[in-house]
Amino acid sequence: MSDDKKAPVRTEGLAPAEASSRAEIDLFLELVRRAPATPPAGERGRLVFALDATMSRQPTWDRACRLQAEMFQETASIGGLSVQLVYFRGFNECRASKWTEDATRLADLMSRIDCRGGTTQIRKVLRHARDEAGRKPVQALVYVGDCMEENVDELCALAGELGMLRVPAFMFHEGREPTAERAFREIARLTSGAYCSFDSSSSGQLRELLRAVAVYAAGGRKALARYGDRGAQLLLEQLK
């Protein structure tokens, strides 16, 4: 399959090129609250966790992997999550792991991934999440990346299909590259998900938000009420 070309998308009210402000974080958490995340009674929540593993992410890859693995360790006491790791890198390489309920296994899987040069393959991630949700409900898609090098209209069409399947996409943007930001915001909007940017100075913030999404996907509002993390408290403030 040939690579797509970059294409712009219109988005109003973009913030300046810096890590997300307090107001943006509050909005992100409010959108997490609205997402239909609670799994059916007696079942684990299912979350697709997708990573851009192209070479541009190499400088912060190890730190990001640690944070991304930690987000699931906190869900064990509330029944845990069933997680599927998806990543792309290199030439046309996009892979998905088996579903796992073991945070240690997830961390091990992440530790084996190294970054390789290549263009983004976000459409494959969205298509994969759509197909998984068609087989069995998926409570959320979490995506972590720094750029977008594809046809944005195709991405938005797939995002719309995810929205119809009630799969919110939580788009974590490393940096603030304008083309990616516009696309990520639109994907989040079409899926009733949320967008948040982060940089090297906001690892603590990223940890809080990732954990809040994971806990909410695993157990909904009641789980957040029992959880003491600051990210969960910020989310609960939006529930009042």
C-alpha positions in Angstrom: 0.0 0.0 0.0 1.5 3.4 -1.0 2.0 6.1 1.6 -0.6 8.9 1.8 0.3 12.6 1.3 -0.1 15.2 3.9 -3.4 17.2 3.8 -4.6 20.0 6.0 -7.8 20.0 8.1 -9.6 23.1 9.5 -9.9 23.3 13.3 -10.9 26.4 15.2 -9.3 27.8 18.3 -6.0 26.0 18.3 -3.8 26.7 21.3 -0.2 28.0 20.9 2.6 25.5 20.4 3.3 24.4 24.0 2.2 21.6 26.4 -1.5 21.6 27.2 -2.7 24.3 29.6 -4.7 23.7 32.7 -7.9 24.6 30.9 -7.0 22.2 28.1 -6.3 19.4 30.6 -9.7 20.1 32.3 -11.4 19.9 29.0 -9.6 16.6 28.2 -10.8 15.1 31.5 -14.3 16.3 30.9 -14.3 14.5 27.5 -13.0 11.4 29.2 -15.9 11.6 31.6 -18.4 11.8 28.7 -17.0 8.8 26.9 -19.1 5.6 27.2 -16.3 3.7 28.8 -17.8 1.4 31.5 -17.6 -2.2 30.3 -20.5 -4.6 30.7 -21.0 -6.1 34.2 -18.7 -9.0 34.9 -16.3 -8.2 32.0 -13.0 -6.5 31.8 -12.7 -3.2 29.9 -10.9 -3.5 26.6 -8.5 -0.9 25.5 -6.4 -0.6 22.3 -3.1 1.1 23.0 -1.4 2.3 19.9 2.1 3.8 19.5 4.0 5.6 16.8 7.4 3.9 16.8 9.0 5.8 14.0 12.5 7.3 14.4 11.3 10.8 15.4 10.2 9.4 18.7 13.5 7.8 19.6 14.8 10.6 22.0 11.9 10.1 24.4 10.9 6.5 23.7 12.2 4.9 26.9 10.6 7.4 29.2 7.3 7.2 27.3 7.3 3.4 27.5 7.7 3.5 31.2 4.8 5.9 31.7 2.6 4.0 29.2 3.2 0.7 31.1 2.5 2.2 34.5 -1.0 3.4 33.5 -2.3 -0.2 33.6 -0.7 -1.3 36.9 -3.2 0.8 38.8 -6.2 -1.0 37.3 -5.5 -4.4 38.8 -7.4 -3.7 42.0 -10.6 -2.8 40.1 -10.7 -5.8 37.9 -8.0 -4.7 35.5 -8.0 -4.0 31.7 -7.6 -6.3 28.8 -5.1 -4.4 26.6 -3.9 -4.8 23.0 -0.7 -3.1 22.0 -0.5 -1.8 18.4 2.5 -0.1 16.9 3.9 0.9 13.6 7.4 1.7 12.3 9.7 1.2 9.4 8.4 0.4 5.9 4.8 -0.7 6.1 5.2 -2.5 9.4 2.2 -2.3 11.7 1.7 -5.0 14.3 -0.8 -5.9 17.0 -0.2 -8.0 20.1 -2.6 -10.5 21.6 -5.0 -9.1 24.2 -3.4 -9.2 27.6 -4.5 -8.6 31.2 -1.0 -8.7 32.6 0.7 -5.3 33.1 4.1 -7.0 33.4 3.6 -8.7 30.0 2.6 -5.4 28.5 5.7 -3.7 29.8 7.8 -6.5 28.5 6.2 -6.2 25.0 7.0 -2.5 25.0 10.6 -3.0 26.0 11.2 -5.1 22.9 10.1 -2.4 20.5 12.8 -0.1 19.0 12.1 2.9 16.9 12.8 2.7 13.1 12.5 5.2 10.3 9.3 5.4 8.4 6.1 7.3 7.8 3.0 7.3 10.0 0.4 4.6 9.6 -2.4 6.0 11.7 -5.1 4.8 9.2 -4.1 1.2 10.0 -4.4 1.8 13.7 -7.9 3.3 13.3 -9.0 0.5 10.9 -7.7 -2.1 13.3 -9.5 -0.6 16.3 -12.7 -0.4 14.2 -12.5 -4.1 13.3 -11.8 -5.1 16.9 -14.8 -3.1 18.1 -16.9 -4.8 15.5 -16.1 -8.2 17.0 -16.5 -7.2 20.6 -16.9 -3.8 22.3 -13.8 -1.7 22.9 -14.0 0.9 25.7 -11.2 3.2 24.4 -8.4 3.7 21.9 -5.3 5.5 23.3 -2.9 6.8 20.7 0.6 8.3 21.4 2.4 10.0 18.5 4.1 13.1 17.4 3.3 13.6 13.7 0.9 12.8 10.9 1.9 12.1 7.2 -1.3 10.8 5.7 -4.5 11.8 4.0 -6.5 13.4 6.8 -9.9 12.9 5.1 -9.3 9.2 5.1 -8.4 9.3 8.8 -11.5 11.3 9.6 -13.7 8.8 7.7 -12.3 6.0 9.8 -12.6 8.1 13.0 -16.3 8.6 12.2 -16.8 4.8 12.0 -15.1 4.5 15.4 -17.5 7.1 16.7 -20.5 5.1 15.5 -19.1 2.1 17.3 -18.8 4.2 20.5 -15.0 3.9 20.7 -13.5 7.2 22.0 -10.0 8.0 20.8 -7.7 9.6 23.3 -5.0 11.3 21.3 -1.8 12.0 23.2 0.4 14.3 21.1 4.1 14.5 21.9 5.1 18.0 20.9 2.8 20.4 19.0 3.5 19.8 15.3 0.6 21.8 13.7 -0.5 19.3 11.0 -0.6 16.5 13.5 -2.4 18.6 16.1 -5.2 19.5 13.7 -5.6 15.9 12.6 -5.5 14.5 16.2 -8.0 17.1 17.4 -10.4 16.2 14.6 -10.0 12.4 15.3 -10.8 13.0 19.0 -13.8 15.1 18.1 -15.3 12.6 15.7 -15.0 9.8 18.2 -16.2 11.8 21.2 -12.7 11.3 22.6 -10.1 13.9 23.7 -6.8 15.5 22.7 -3.9 16.4 24.9 -0.3 17.4 24.1 2.8 16.7 26.2 6.5 17.4 26.1 9.7 16.5 28.0 8.7 18.7 31.0 5.2 17.2 31.5 5.9 13.5 32.2 4.0 13.8 35.5 1.0 15.3 33.8 1.1 12.6 31.2 1.2 9.8 33.9 -1.9 11.3 35.6 -3.9 11.5 32.4 -3.0 8.1 31.2 -3.9 6.5 34.5 -7.2 8.4 34.6 -8.1 7.1 31.2 -7.1 3.5 32.1 -9.0 3.5 35.4 -12.1 5.0 33.8 -12.0 2.5 31.0 -11.7 -0.3 33.5 -14.4 0.7 35.9 -16.1 3.9 35.1 -16.9 6.7 37.5 -17.2 4.5 40.6 -13.7 3.2 40.1 -12.3 6.8 39.8 -14.1 7.7 43.1 -12.1 5.0 44.8 -8.8 6.0 43.2 -6.5 8.5 44.9 -4.4 9.7 42.0 -4.4 13.4 41.2 -5.5 12.7 37.6 -8.5 10.9 38.9 -9.3 13.7 41.3 -9.2 16.2 38.4 -11.5 14.0 36.5 -13.9 13.7 39.4 -14.1 17.5 39.7 -15.6 17.5 36.2 -18.3 15.1 37.4 -19.8 17.5 39.9 
